[in-house]
């Protein structure tokens, strides 16, 4: 696979960086949450704005309702991460995150934000570490609650043409918990990433 | 960021004076830094709290202690920052805010950011918490939400009479229809039309007509239950959805509606205006496939009332439909 905006070497390097980062993230999450975390092999695509919904739908193949949280990351790498949850949500994680078993609607929202922040932080920081970068994050915010996947992102609201999309999905041992992490870097973000990849390859 | 002695004191000054809460805790939850903002809002002096256990110093945190400990521990393990937002968790500490008079909220709304402070080896030594006063934002957000709710309500109502409009009526009818079908319940629909309303307008003017509509609605409302939905369907036509009501019950209600309007004349400019109404009723049956058919049936019954002399109630029967066809 070659991503048009990246040459073959850059693409290989990126896949390698992401694989290592996600492996480490899974390990760290498992230690934090004290459960075995099942992580898919990350998939990387360059998508046009018009295809982003279709691509995400193919990757997620979820027909029911989803909730989603977004969070921006910036400094040496620039983009946004979106975590998509099956409607079953992340209640299984409530206790592990220090919540009581009976969740109010607001606590459920906060749990969603907390879990997303942990997933995004672990994965995106994992990638950044490979580049020796130290990133900053915006607070996470809920962009969808129990709505069809197609409505999570509407292309007319997106101001970019092409974006690099990294998808990983998470599961927990003995749990229905399932979530998908999408890391999206649009044009400017890809330029930054290309520079980071080149420096990484020179350093090897 | 390497800093000389002078720069350091400048930074200290900023941390101290910035209008944002800043405090730092170590992995044992002991307070390391406590800036002026925290000091003045908590009433807890810096020299008294530095070195103390945060939870011991603030018994008010006990309610959220399990969650907060976990959140901070995660930062030490994951080396990754974390956040809280007032929208889910109104505040971390119960502080007074600066709008005691105009605020309308009980205490300071806070957004917090938790940042890891790492040593040279990349291990997290401390967690720095910045606490932002977002009371103003929360007040504006609440105002906005209230406005949205009243706008949504306004868009469902008829301007003249204040009861629901036709759009809301159709939505409600569709909802009631699918609810009744799903649970095998029944409900009835009443359509009501003012008799010779055009005359009122022509003879007494539109202001009289408006008053008649308002007073009619007032009288109709007095005969209905809270769960019933009364709406202005058209110019002088009204509709009432009667949940959990079969035809017999609807007949009684409709007769009461008719009598309430006809009982005494409506007074406009000291003039009595005798108003009567014609009504049509139908009840949900198994063979009704669309909620729109209910409107059609009640309308046929209403026109049967008109044809047979007005000021009366007619129940839909299939013969009415056959005559029409």
Interface residues (C-beta under 8 A of the other chain):
Chain A: X28 X29 X31 X32 X97 X98 X99 X100 X106 X107 X109 X110 X113 X114 X117 X118 X121 X122 X125 X137 X139 X140 X141
Chain B: X66 X67 X68 X69 X70 X71 X74 X77 X78 X79 X80 X81 X82 X83 X84 X85 X87 X88 X89 X111 X113
